């Protein structure tokens, strides 16, 4: 209505069918109309216009010529948010003036991309530092640094220089997450030739008190995969550990050639090393913060814990009396590595489960027993070698070969498992160092010198090799 009163432009009005009767107000003068229609008729009489009704069935898609557009004078001009009096000058980076000043000594060769500033060789390092370490870049990595710097400047071999500069940046090396595969291919332990010649040991802790026991000593045969579970009231000392394994393991199977264990105080003590040396056994310690080096025992740990959870879920404090059944079940069930049960791998036959099977087993002659045991051991060792090769192939698919290291070469050390004295580990550097390699113990062990609070012998995946 306001447009009719104050305007002189051509208007297009749209109405629905329910208001069709109001399209002809002037014809209502000769007809009977109510008070509302009469008021509308009086209002429309003061204007010169024509209203026409077009049914919806005739409303086809309009063409471009029939469309109505607002006149140009109705388009509002853009309004400045910041008044001109508040604008001092455009923002410029100090690196731009440095580059332009250096261009007085080395001119643009003219063969670069358009609309980009040529950087002379003398100030390339300044541009690299600005593009990587400035507050608007924040060490974004090689590819994004190349894209960021390449927006405004260029110089010959710019991509190579940026990648080399980022690779040598100590801040990027310490704080950025690595997206590459772990370094160092899998180097499995040698496969034993007979049962109980090579064993591994560990403690299962965190159990509720049960008949005065809180800890389980787990001893695993690396050949047959058989295990012994010894309940203990607490973690034993090194002399107590020696007494326990003598009573429960060595008196049954003899002295082993090698014992693999973690870096617990019982196994890292001088007493344990002297004890192993006295009985002709090699004491091998697994890599620190790298449980895969004693993965067989860790896997058996999980299996025993799962078995106990299933047996004592309703009464967790009764796990001690179920421990013999967990050991028995583990030793008579088939193991995936050998394809036979640990019991069969040791003695050459499966223990009978029913009395009717007793005659099938029988008591063989001594010579036949030895032959059968050797035959079973050869079969088990072949299966272990095949399994070890398959595991090595699968593991190396997600790894990459480690570079050759020499004494004196510098490496970065992962801070993931180190006891750093910091308030928050969330923002601590991912890597610390660099440290010099003292010597190469074996293909996967590298000792680094003592630092503030620790001395370390590192496994390859815990190191990062970069030029320092």
VOPAGU-2260 file (C-alpha; in pm, 1 decimal, decimal comma):
REM VOPAGU-2260
SITE   aa  ch    i         X         Y         Z
SITE  UNK   A    0       0,0       0,0       0,0
SITE  UNK   A    1     288,5     239,2      77,7
SITE  UNK   A    2     424,3     183,4    -274,4
SITE  UNK   A    3      86,7     281,3    -424,6
SITE  UNK   A    4      63,7     597,1    -217,4
SITE  UNK   A    5     412,2     739,3    -263,2
SITE  UNK   A    6     555,3     583,3    -577,4
SITE  UNK   A    7     513,5     618,4    -951,2
SITE  UNK   A    8     691,1     303,1   -1059,9
SITE  UNK   A    9     534,7       7,7   -1229,8
SITE  UNK   A   10     438,2    -256,4    -973,9
SITE  UNK   A   11     369,9    -625,9   -1013,1
SITE  UNK   A   12     133,6    -763,4    -749,4
SITE  UNK   A   13      78,3   -1134,1    -681,1
SITE  UNK   A   14    -223,0   -1279,5    -503,3
SITE  UNK   A   15    -357,3   -1623,3    -442,7
SITE  UNK   A   16    -689,9   -1751,6    -569,0
SITE  UNK   A   17    -868,7   -1690,8    -240,6
SITE  UNK   A   18    -838,5   -1312,4    -296,1
SITE  UNK   A   19    -962,2   -1315,7    -653,7
SITE  UNK   A   20   -1280,4   -1126,1    -563,9
SITE  UNK   A   21   -1077,7    -829,3    -439,3
SITE  UNK   A   22    -909,3    -790,2    -780,0
SITE  UNK   A   23   -1215,9    -612,5    -919,8
SITE  UNK   A   24   -1304,4    -353,1    -655,5
SITE  UNK   A   25   -1460,7    -107,2    -901,5
SITE  UNK   A   26   -1712,7    -363,1   -1025,9
SITE  UNK   A   27   -1834,8    -400,3    -670,1
SITE  UNK   A   28   -2010,6     -65,1    -694,5
SITE  UNK   A   29   -2304,6    -215,5    -883,1
SITE  UNK   A   30   -2313,5    -525,6    -665,7
SITE  UNK   A   31   -2395,2    -587,9    -307,9
SITE  UNK   A   32   -2077,6    -579,0     -98,8
SITE  UNK   A   33   -2001,2    -584,4     266,1
SITE  UNK   A   34   -1842,5    -302,2     460,6
SITE  UNK   A   35   -1488,4    -435,8     422,8
SITE  UNK   A   36   -1512,1    -457,5      43,6
SITE  UNK   A   37   -1664,5    -109,8      33,7
SITE  UNK   A   38   -1369,5      36,1     221,8
SITE  UNK   A   39   -1124,4    -127,8     -19,8
SITE  UNK   A   40   -1321,3       3,7    -316,8
SITE  UNK   A   41   -1304,3     358,8    -183,3
SITE  UNK   A   42    -932,3     324,6    -120,0
SITE  UNK   A   43    -847,0     192,0    -468,2
SITE  UNK   A   44   -1057,1     458,5    -646,8
SITE  UNK   A   45    -793,7     724,1    -580,7
SITE  UNK   A   46    -535,5     539,4    -793,8
SITE  UNK   A   47    -510,1     480,7   -1166,8
SITE  UNK   A   48    -418,8     113,2   -1209,4
SITE  UNK   A   49    -544,7    -213,1   -1350,4
SITE  UNK   A   50    -542,3    -549,2   -1169,7
SITE  UNK   A   51    -556,6    -864,1   -1374,3
SITE  UNK   A   52    -581,9   -1221,4   -1255,2
SITE  UNK   A   53    -369,7   -1491,8   -1414,4
SITE  UNK   A   54    -460,1   -1853,1   -1326,7
SITE  UNK   A   55    -184,2   -2075,0   -1196,7
SITE  UNK   A   56    -217,4   -2316,0   -1490,1
SITE  UNK   A   57     -91,3   -2039,5   -1720,9
SITE  UNK   A   58     208,2   -1951,7   -1506,6
SITE  UNK   A   59     484,1   -2105,8   -1718,0
SITE  UNK   A   60     857,1   -2057,8   -1668,7
SITE  UNK   A   61     926,1   -1690,5   -1753,8
SITE  UNK   A   62    1189,5   -1596,3   -2007,5
SITE  UNK   A   63    1465,5   -1344,6   -1950,4
SITE  UNK   A   64    1280,7   -1060,5   -2126,5
SITE  UNK   A   65     973,4   -1082,5   -1906,8
SITE  UNK   A   66    1164,1   -1054,5   -1579,4
SITE  UNK   A   67    1150,7    -732,8   -1383,7
SITE  UNK   A   68    1471,6    -598,8   -1234,3
SITE  UNK   A   69    1534,4    -319,7    -991,0
SITE  UNK   A   70    1652,5       0,5   -1157,1
SITE  UNK   A   71    2021,9      83,6   -1119,0
SITE  UNK   A   72    1955,8     379,9    -890,8
SITE  UNK   A   73    1811,9     145,2    -626,6
SITE  UNK   A   74    2142,3     -44,5    -583,3
SITE  UNK   A   75    2312,1      89,8    -272,9
SITE  UNK   A   76    2675,7     192,5    -297,0
SITE  UNK   A   77    2928,1       4,5     -76,2
SITE  UNK   A   78    2977,5     154,7     266,7
SITE  UNK   A   79    3324,3     175,6     419,1
SITE  UNK   A   80    3351,2       6,3     757,2
SITE  UNK   A   81    3679,5     177,3     843,8
SITE  UNK   A   82    3683,8     547,5     766,8
SITE  UNK   A   83    3971,7     675,4     550,6
SITE  UNK   A   84    4105,9     883,9     838,8
SITE  UNK   A   85    4189,1     565,9    1031,2
SITE  UNK   A   86    4397,8     407,3     750,9
SITE  UNK   A   87    4768,5     477,1     798,8
SITE  UNK   A   88    4947,8     252,6     544,9
SITE  UNK   A   89    4936,1    -103,7     408,9
SITE  UNK   A   90    5094,2    -374,8     624,6
SITE  UNK   A   91    5438,1    -477,9     501,5
SITE  UNK   A   92    5677,4    -744,6     627,0
SITE  UNK   A   93    6034,4    -649,7     701,5
SITE  UNK   A   94    6157,0    -932,9     480,3
SITE  UNK   A   95    6024,2    -750,3     174,8
SITE  UNK   A   96    6250,7    -450,2     229,2
SITE  UNK   A   97    6545,5    -685,9     287,3
SITE  UNK   A   98    6480,4    -862,4     -43,1
SITE  UNK   A   99    6436,5    -537,8    -239,0
SITE  UNK   A  100    6756,2    -398,4     -93,5
SITE  UNK   A  101    6944,7    -716,3    -191,5
SITE  UNK   A  102    6809,0    -688,6    -546,9
SITE  UNK   A  103    7031,9    -386,3    -594,9
SITE  UNK   A  104    7329,2    -625,3    -589,0
SITE  UNK   A  105    7166,8    -912,0    -782,5
SITE  UNK   A  106    6896,1    -827,2   -1033,3
SITE  UNK   A  107    6599,5   -1041,9   -1131,2
SITE  UNK   A  108    6695,4   -1275,6   -1420,9
SITE  UNK   A  109    6342,9   -1239,5   -1557,0
SITE  UNK   A  110    6267,4   -1608,0   -1611,2
SITE  UNK   A  111    6063,5   -1661,4   -1294,3
SITE  UNK   A  112    5687,0   -1685,6   -1243,5
SITE  UNK   A  113    5488,2   -1361,8   -1278,5
SITE  UNK   A  114    5387,2   -1142,8    -984,7
SITE  UNK   A  115    5652,1   -1290,3    -755,1
SITE  UNK   A  116    5949,7   -1121,9    -598,2
SITE  UNK   A  117    6291,2   -1257,7    -692,4
SITE  UNK   A  118    6509,4   -1344,4    -390,5
SITE  UNK   A  119    6886,1   -1301,0    -434,8
SITE  UNK   A  120    7106,3   -1581,1    -305,8
SITE  UNK   A  121    7250,0   -1362,0     -29,0
SITE  UNK   A  122    6915,1   -1334,6     154,6
SITE  UNK   A  123    6769,6   -1681,4      85,0
SITE  UNK   A  124    6843,6   -1789,2     442,2
SITE  UNK   A  125    6655,1   -1485,6     576,2
SITE  UNK   A  126    6351,3   -1570,8     365,2
SITE  UNK   A  127    6367,8   -1935,4     472,3
SITE  UNK   A  128    6381,8   -1838,7     838,0
SITE  UNK   A  129    6086,5   -1601,3     792,8
SITE  UNK   A  130    5879,9   -1858,3     602,6
SITE  UNK   A  131    5940,2   -2136,4     856,3
SITE  UNK   A  132    5987,7   -1973,9    1196,8
SITE  UNK   A  133    5780,3   -1654,9    1184,3
SITE  UNK   A  134    5462,5   -1616,7    1388,7
SITE  UNK   A  135    5239,8   -1654,1    1082,8
SITE  UNK   A  136    5408,8   -1978,6     973,0
SITE  UNK   A  137    5479,0   -2166,9    1299,9
SITE  UNK   A  138    5692,1   -2447,2    1151,9
SITE  UNK   A  139    5431,2   -2600,2     918,0
SITE  UNK   A  140    5656,5   -2860,0     753,5
SITE  UNK   A  141    5828,0   -2880,5     415,8
SITE  UNK   A  142    5529,7   -2894,5     177,7
SITE  UNK   A  143    5330,1   -2615,9     340,1
SITE  UNK   A  144    5638,4   -2399,7     384,7
SITE  UNK   A  145    5707,2   -2436,5      12,2
SITE  UNK   A  146    5350,0   -2335,5     -72,0
SITE  UNK   A  147    5357,5   -2042,8     172,6
SITE  UNK   A  148    5687,4   -1894,4      53,6
SITE  UNK   A  149    5602,2   -1963,2    -310,8
SITE  UNK   A  150    5300,8   -1731,4    -295,7
SITE  UNK   A  151    5510,5   -1417,5    -307,5
SITE  UNK   A  152    5877,5   -1496,6    -384,0
SITE  UNK   A  153    6091,3   -1730,8    -588,9
SITE  UNK   A  154    6452,8   -1822,2    -659,0
SITE  UNK   A  155    6622,0   -2106,8    -848,0
SITE  UNK   A  156    6604,5   -2449,2    -674,2
SITE  UNK   A  157    6370,0   -2305,8    -412,8
SITE  UNK   A  158    6200,3   -2641,5    -340,2
SITE  UNK   A  159    6531,7   -2819,0    -271,8
SITE  UNK   A  160    6650,2   -2542,3     -40,3
SITE  UNK   A  161    6324,7   -2541,8     157,1
SITE  UNK   A  162    6323,5   -2919,1     206,9
SITE  UNK   A  163    6686,1   -2917,9     321,7
SITE  UNK   A  164    6623,9   -2624,1     556,5
SITE  UNK   A  165    6317,7   -2788,1     715,9
SITE  UNK   A  166    6501,7   -3120,5     752,4
SITE  UNK   A  167    6781,1   -2944,4     942,7
SITE  UNK   A  168    6545,4   -2746,5    1168,9
SITE  UNK   A  169    6591,7   -2866,8    1528,5
SITE  UNK   A  170    6254,5   -2729,0    1642,4
SITE  UNK   A  171    6068,6   -2922,2    1371,9
SITE  UNK   A  172    6263,7   -3236,9    1458,7
SITE  UNK   A  173    6185,9   -3209,5    1829,4
SITE  UNK   A  174    5820,5   -3109,1    1824,8
SITE  UNK   A  175    5655,9   -3233,3    1505,2
SITE  UNK   A  176    5488,0   -3574,4    1498,8
SITE  UNK   A  177    5640,7   -3833,2    1268,6
SITE  UNK   A  178    5407,2   -3968,6     999,7
SITE  UNK   A  179    5655,3   -4218,4     858,4
SITE  UNK   A  180    5676,6   -4588,9     935,0
SITE  UNK   A  181    5888,1   -4703,4    1232,9
SITE  UNK   A  182    6256,9   -4745,8    1162,9
SITE  UNK   A  183    6427,4   -5081,1    1191,9
SITE  UNK   A  184    6315,6   -5414,1    1050,6
SITE  UNK   A  185    6203,8   -5695,3    1279,2
SITE  UNK   A  186    6490,1   -5910,1    1406,0
SITE  UNK   A  187    6329,1   -6212,2    1579,2
SITE  UNK   A  188    6498,9   -6417,0    1847,2
SITE  UNK   A  189    6669,8   -6738,6    1729,7
SITE  UNK   A  190    6451,4   -7050,4    1729,7
SITE  UNK   A  191    6559,8   -7308,6    1993,6
SITE  UNK   A  192    6634,1   -7669,5    1898,6
SITE  UNK   A  193    6468,5   -7845,6    2194,1
SITE  UNK   A  194    6225,2   -7777,9    2479,7
SITE  UNK   A  195    6328,6   -7568,8    2780,8
SITE  UNK   A  196    6666,6   -7470,7    2640,8
SITE  UNK   A  197    6552,2   -7109,0    2600,9
SITE  UNK   A  198    6295,1   -6964,2    2839,7
SITE  UNK   A  199    6142,9   -6625,8    2919,0
SITE  UNK   A  200    6016,2   -6492,1    3251,9
SITE  UNK   A  201    5788,7   -6215,5    3375,1
SITE  UNK   A  202    5564,7   -6122,4    3667,4
SITE  UNK   A  203    5186,6   -6075,2    3649,3
SITE  UNK   A  204    5092,6   -5803,5    3898,6
SITE  UNK   A  205    4789,3   -5599,4    3995,6
SITE  UNK   A  206    4589,7   -5902,2    4113,6
SITE  UNK   A  207    4357,8   -5897,7    4417,2
SITE  UNK   A  208    4477,9   -6085,3    4727,7
SITE  UNK   A  209    4395,5   -6455,9    4705,1
SITE  UNK   A  210    4502,9   -6695,9    4979,6
SITE  UNK   A  211    4784,0   -6454,6    5063,4
SITE  UNK   A  212    4909,4   -6430,6    4702,8
SITE  UNK   A  213    4919,7   -6113,6    4490,6
SITE  UNK   A  214    5173,9   -6192,1    4215,1
SITE  UNK   A  215    5224,4   -6467,8    3955,6
SITE  UNK   A  216    5566,9   -6569,1    3824,7
SITE  UNK   A  217    5525,6   -6672,6    3461,5
SITE  UNK   A  218    5793,1   -6892,7    3300,5
SITE  UNK   A  219    5748,8   -6978,4    2929,6
SITE  UNK   A  220    5942,1   -7226,7    2716,6
SITE  UNK   A  221    6021,8   -7053,8    2388,2
SITE  UNK   A  222    6029,6   -7386,3    2199,0
SITE  UNK   A  223    5717,2   -7575,9    2307,7
SITE  UNK   A  224    5531,2   -7265,6    2438,8
SITE  UNK   A  225    5463,1   -7450,6    2765,6
SITE  UNK   A  226    5438,5   -7241,1    3080,0
SITE  UNK   A  227    5462,1   -7269,2    3457,8
SITE  UNK   A  228    5260,3   -7038,1    3685,1
SITE  UNK   A  229    5387,0   -6983,4    4039,4
SITE  UNK   A  230    5169,2   -6781,9    4283,1
SITE  UNK   A  231    5365,3   -6550,3    4514,2
SITE  UNK   A  232    5267,8   -6325,1    4806,6
SITE  UNK   A  233    5472,3   -6031,5    4669,9
SITE  UNK   A  234    5743,9   -5943,2    4423,4
SITE  UNK   A  235    6050,0   -6148,0    4521,8
SITE  UNK   A  236    6405,7   -6024,8    4544,6
SITE  UNK   A  237    6678,5   -6157,1    4315,8
SITE  UNK   A  238    6788,8   -6436,8    4557,0
SITE  UNK   A  239    6425,4   -6534,3    4615,9
SITE  UNK   A  240    6362,8   -6544,8    4240,8
SITE  UNK   A  241    6658,6   -6778,8    4196,5
SITE  UNK   A  242    6522,0   -7008,9    4469,4
SITE  UNK   A  243    6175,9   -7012,1    4308,0
SITE  UNK   A  244    6293,7   -7101,0    3956,8
SITE  UNK   A  245    6523,3   -7370,5    4097,3
SITE  UNK   A  246    6233,7   -7529,6    4283,2
SITE  UNK   A  247    5958,0   -7498,1    4021,7
SITE  UNK   A  248    6137,5   -7497,4    3683,6
SITE  UNK   A  249    6501,0   -7602,2    3680,0
SITE  UNK   A  250    6450,3   -7916,0    3889,7
SITE  UNK   A  251    6197,1   -8037,6    3629,5
SITE  UNK   A  252    6363,8   -7935,9    3301,8
SITE  UNK   A  253    6728,9   -7870,0    3379,5
SITE  UNK   A  254    6927,5   -7550,1    3340,1
SITE  UNK   A  255    6843,3   -7347,2    3027,0
SITE  UNK   A  256    7090,9   -7193,7    2786,7
SITE  UNK   A  257    6923,9   -6851,2    2779,6
SITE  UNK   A  258    6673,6   -6661,7    2997,8
SITE  UNK   A  259    6491,9   -6357,6    2853,7
SITE  UNK   A  260    6340,5   -6111,6    3101,6
SITE  UNK   A  261    6256,1   -5744,5    3137,7
SITE  UNK   A  262    6456,8   -5480,5    3324,5
SITE  UNK   A  263    6300,5   -5555,0    3662,7
SITE  UNK   A  264    6527,0   -5516,4    3966,3
SITE  UNK   A  265    6528,6   -5894,5    4015,9
SITE  UNK   A  266    6675,4   -5958,1    3669,8
SITE  UNK   A  267    6899,1   -5651,1    3637,7
SITE  UNK   A  268    7078,0   -5713,6    3968,0
SITE  UNK   A  269    7435,6   -5835,0    3995,6
SITE  UNK   A  270    7317,2   -6137,9    4194,1
SITE  UNK   A  271    7097,8   -6260,3    3907,2
SITE  UNK   A  272    7375,5   -6212,6    3653,1
SITE  UNK   A  273    7619,4   -6402,2    3876,4
SITE  UNK   A  274    7363,4   -6678,1    3935,0
SITE  UNK   A  275    7304,5   -6723,9    3560,3
SITE  UNK   A  276    7677,7   -6725,2    3495,5
SITE  UNK   A  277    7725,9   -6989,3    3765,1
SITE  UNK   A  278    7473,9   -7231,5    3607,7
SITE  UNK   A  279    7597,7   -7163,5    3253,0
SITE  UNK   A  280    7298,2   -6958,5    3142,0
SITE  UNK   A  281    7293,5   -6634,2    2945,6
SITE  UNK   A  282    7079,8   -6359,9    3104,4
SITE  UNK   A  283    6920,0   -6157,6    2823,4
SITE  UNK   A  284    6729,6   -5839,2    2908,0
SITE  UNK   A  285    6457,6   -5713,7    2675,0
SITE  UNK   A  286    6473,4   -5363,8    2529,0
SITE  UNK   A  287    6360,7   -5084,4    2757,8
SITE  UNK   A  288    6017,9   -4942,1    2666,9
SITE  UNK   A  289    5993,1   -5198,9    2386,7
SITE  UNK   A  290    5784,2   -5496,5    2508,9
SITE  UNK   A  291    5785,0   -5655,1    2161,4
SITE  UNK   A  292    6134,5   -5787,9    2232,5
SITE  UNK   A  293    5975,1   -6022,3    2488,8
SITE  UNK   A  294    5645,8   -6046,0    2304,8
SITE  UNK   A  295    5592,8   -6418,5    2367,8
SITE  UNK   A  296    5576,7   -6367,2    2744,5
SITE  UNK   A  297    5359,6   -6056,8    2709,7
SITE  UNK   A  298    5117,4   -6252,0    2490,2
SITE  UNK   A  299    5106,1   -6540,0    2739,9
SITE  UNK   A  300    5045,8   -6284,6    3016,2
SITE  UNK   A  301    4736,2   -6160,2    2837,1
SITE  UNK   A  302    4616,5   -6515,2    2772,5
SITE  UNK   A  303    4652,3   -6617,3    3138,8
SITE  UNK   A  304    4477,7   -6299,2    3255,8
SITE  UNK   A  305    4190,1   -6365,2    3015,5
SITE  UNK   A  306    4160,7   -6725,1    3136,3
SITE  UNK   A  307    4152,0   -6617,4    3500,8
SITE  UNK   A  308    3889,1   -6352,9    3428,7
SITE  UNK   A  309    3667,8   -6619,2    3274,0
SITE  UNK   A  310    3719,1   -6856,8    3568,3
SITE  UNK   A  311    3682,2   -6615,2    3860,2
SITE  UNK   A  312    3457,7   -6338,2    3726,5
SITE  UNK   A  313    3206,5   -6395,4    4008,7
SITE  UNK   A  314    3474,7   -6421,0    4281,1
SITE  UNK   A  315    3804,1   -6252,7    4176,9
SITE  UNK   A  316    3976,3   -6329,8    4507,5
SITE  UNK   A  317    3971,5   -6704,6    4431,4
SITE  UNK   A  318    4217,5   -6691,1    4141,1
SITE  UNK   A  319    4490,7   -6881,4    4333,7
SITE  UNK   A  320    4304,0   -7211,4    4341,1
SITE  UNK   A  321    4218,8   -7182,6    3969,4
SITE  UNK   A  322    4579,3   -7115,5    3865,3
SITE  UNK   A  323    4664,5   -7484,6    3813,4
SITE  UNK   A  324    4370,5   -7519,4    3571,8
SITE  UNK   A  325    4480,1   -7213,8    3376,0
SITE  UNK   A  326    4828,1   -7368,5    3342,2
SITE  UNK   A  327    4687,3   -7710,4    3248,6
SITE  UNK   A  328    4454,8   -7561,9    2985,2
SITE  UNK   A  329    4738,1   -7362,6    2829,3
SITE  UNK   A  330    4966,3   -7667,4    2806,2
SITE  UNK   A  331    4715,7   -7909,9    2648,8
SITE  UNK   A  332    4560,5   -7672,6    2393,5
SITE  UNK   A  333    4700,8   -7630,9    2043,5
SITE  UNK   A  334    4938,5   -7340,0    1989,4
SITE  UNK   A  335    4924,7   -7156,3    1658,0
SITE  UNK   A  336    5304,9   -7127,4    1622,8
SITE  UNK   A  337    5383,6   -7500,8    1641,8
SITE  UNK   A  338    5050,8   -7646,3    1531,1
SITE  UNK   A  339    5044,9   -7875,5    1837,5
SITE  UNK   A  340    4993,3   -7845,8    2210,0
SITE  UNK   A  341    5290,9   -7764,2    2437,5
SITE  UNK   A  342    5245,3   -8103,5    2607,4
SITE  UNK   A  343    5269,0   -8291,0    2277,4
SITE  UNK   A  344    5565,7   -8081,1    2168,4
SITE  UNK   A  345    5755,9   -8179,4    2483,9
SITE  UNK   A  346    5666,4   -8548,2    2521,0
SITE  UNK   A  347    5560,9   -8657,4    2173,7
SITE  UNK   A  348    5196,7   -8743,3    2255,1
SITE  UNK   A  349    4877,9   -8577,3    2370,5
SITE  UNK   A  350    4761,7   -8650,5    2725,9
SITE  UNK   A  351    4446,9   -8867,9    2722,7
SITE  UNK   A  352    4132,1   -8687,9    2830,8
SITE  UNK   A  353    3923,9   -9005,2    2887,1
SITE  UNK   A  354    4016,6   -9345,1    3029,0
SITE  UNK   A  355    3923,2   -9518,8    2699,7
SITE  UNK   A  356    4206,2   -9332,5    2527,4
SITE  UNK   A  357    4465,5   -9475,7    2766,4
SITE  UNK   A  358    4533,5   -9781,6    2549,7
SITE  UNK   A  359    4585,9   -9566,8    2241,2
SITE  UNK   A  360    4874,3   -9385,0    2405,0
SITE  UNK   A  361    5054,2   -9682,3    2558,9
SITE  UNK   A  362    5406,5   -9683,5    2697,3
SITE  UNK   A  363    5655,0   -9702,2    2408,1
SITE  UNK   A  364    6003,7   -9843,1    2427,5
SITE  UNK   A  365    6283,6   -9607,3    2516,5
SITE  UNK   A  366    6429,9   -9604,6    2164,9
SITE  UNK   A  367    6090,7   -9541,6    2005,5
SITE  UNK   A  368    6018,5   -9268,1    2259,2
SITE  UNK   A  369    6342,5   -9087,7    2175,6
SITE  UNK   A  370    6278,3   -9119,6    1801,7
SITE  UNK   A  371    5925,1   -8993,9    1836,2
SITE  UNK   A  372    6033,0   -8699,0    2050,0
SITE  UNK   A  373    6302,5   -8602,8    1800,5
SITE  UNK   A  374    6054,6   -8633,5    1515,9
SITE  UNK   A  375    5808,2   -8411,5    1699,3
SITE  UNK   A  376    6082,0   -8161,4    1783,2
SITE  UNK   A  377    6191,0   -8138,2    1418,7
SITE  UNK   A  378    5830,6   -8081,8    1316,9
SITE  UNK   A  379    5784,1   -7818,5    1586,2
SITE  UNK   A  380    6108,0   -7638,4    1496,1
SITE  UNK   A  381    6014,6   -7630,5    1126,5
SITE  UNK   A  382    5678,2   -7483,2    1222,3
SITE  UNK   A  383    5846,0   -7225,1    1447,2
SITE  UNK   A  384    6087,4   -7122,1    1171,5
SITE  UNK   A  385    5802,1   -7084,1     924,6
SITE  UNK   A  386    5595,3   -6886,3    1174,4
SITE  UNK   A  387    5892,2   -6662,8    1254,1
SITE  UNK   A  388    5945,8   -6587,1     884,9
SITE  UNK   A  389    5577,4   -6505,0     835,5
SITE  UNK   A  390    5573,2   -6278,2    1139,6
SITE  UNK   A  391    5887,3   -6106,5    1016,1
SITE  UNK   A  392    5735,0   -6047,5     672,0
SITE  UNK   A  393    5411,1   -5908,4     813,7
SITE  UNK   A  394    5589,9   -5684,7    1063,6
SITE  UNK   A  395    5833,7   -5546,0     805,0
SITE  UNK   A  396    5546,8   -5440,1     579,8
SITE  UNK   A  397    5479,2   -5160,6     829,2
SITE  UNK   A  398    5844,5   -5074,8     891,4
SITE  UNK   A  399    6134,9   -4926,6     700,8
SITE  UNK   A  400    6504,1   -5016,7     711,0
SITE  UNK   A  401    6709,3   -4817,2     956,7
SITE  UNK   A  402    7012,4   -4623,9     833,6
SITE  UNK   A  403    7359,4   -4749,6     913,1
SITE  UNK   A  404    7491,1   -4582,9    1227,3
SITE  UNK   A  405    7848,6   -4528,0    1336,4
SITE  UNK   A  406    7994,0   -4435,0    1676,6
SITE  UNK   A  407    7996,5   -4058,0    1715,5
SITE  UNK   A  408    7695,6   -4001,3    1490,9
SITE  UNK   A  409    7420,8   -3786,4    1645,3
SITE  UNK   A  410    7061,4   -3905,2    1687,4
SITE  UNK   A  411    6739,2   -3775,6    1842,1
SITE  UNK   A  412    6585,0   -3978,4    2126,0
SITE  UNK   A  413    6210,1   -4024,3    2174,7
SITE  UNK   A  414    6083,8   -3872,9    2500,4
SITE  UNK   A  415    5768,3   -4086,1    2510,8
SITE  UNK   A  416    5873,2   -4311,7    2800,9
SITE  UNK   A  417    6148,5   -4106,3    2960,3
SITE  UNK   A  418    6108,4   -3975,0    3318,6
SITE  UNK   A  419    6130,0   -3607,1    3228,3
SITE  UNK   A  420    6070,8   -3360,4    3512,3
SITE  UNK   A  421    5804,1   -3146,0    3346,2
SITE  UNK   A  422    5466,0   -3015,3    3462,5
SITE  UNK   A  423    5276,6   -3138,3    3157,3
SITE  UNK   A  424    5379,8   -3405,3    2907,7
SITE  UNK   A  425    5125,3   -3277,8    2653,9
SITE  UNK   A  426    5348,4   -2995,0    2529,0
SITE  UNK   A  427    5690,1   -3148,6    2590,8
SITE  UNK   A  428    5917,6   -3208,7    2290,5
SITE  UNK   A  429    5857,0   -3534,6    2108,0
SITE  UNK   A  430    6233,5   -3585,6    2073,6
SITE  UNK   A  431    6526,8   -3471,2    2281,9
SITE  UNK   A  432    6893,2   -3442,4    2202,2
SITE  UNK   A  433    7079,5   -3477,5    1979,3
SITE  UNK   A  434    7302,2   -3741,1    2140,4
SITE  UNK   A  435    7615,0   -3913,2    2016,8
SITE  UNK   A  436    7609,6   -4288,1    1962,4
SITE  UNK   A  437    7870,8   -4448,3    2188,8
SITE  UNK   A  438    7882,4   -4788,9    2023,0
SITE  UNK   A  439    7659,8   -5038,2    1846,0
SITE  UNK   A  440    7581,1   -5328,6    2079,8
SITE  UNK   A  441    7396,0   -5525,6    1810,6
SITE  UNK   A  442    7189,8   -5441,5    1501,2
SITE  UNK   A  443    6903,5   -5300,9    1711,8
SITE  UNK   A  444    7068,2   -5164,1    2029,7
SITE  UNK   A  445    7248,7   -4830,6    2052,0
SITE  UNK   A  446    7367,6   -4686,3    2385,8
SITE  UNK   A  447    7359,6   -4306,7    2420,5
SITE  UNK   A  448    7544,4   -4111,2    2692,8
SITE  UNK   A  449    7392,7   -4013,9    3026,1
SITE  UNK   A  450    7198,4   -3686,7    3030,6
SITE  UNK   A  451    7024,9   -3490,0    3303,1
SITE  UNK   A  452    6837,3   -3774,7    3474,3
SITE  UNK   A  453    6894,8   -4092,0    3278,4
SITE  UNK   A  454    7130,2   -4308,1    3081,2
SITE  UNK   A  455    6978,5   -4503,8    2798,3
SITE  UNK   A  456    7032,7   -4799,3    2571,3
SITE  UNK   A  457    6781,1   -4744,1    2295,6
SITE  UNK   A  458    6599,9   -4968,6    2055,2
SITE  UNK   A  459    6589,4   -4847,0    1695,7
SITE  UNK   A  460    6219,1   -4740,4    1691,7
SITE  UNK   A  461    6292,4   -4509,2    1987,6
SITE  UNK   A  462    6547,6   -4311,2    1784,6
SITE  UNK   A  463    6509,6   -4055,3    1508,4
SITE  UNK   A  464    6798,7   -4023,5    1266,8
SITE  UNK   A  465    6851,3   -3673,4    1128,2
SITE  UNK   A  466    7145,4   -3468,1    1022,2
SITE  UNK   A  467    7254,5   -3258,0    1318,5
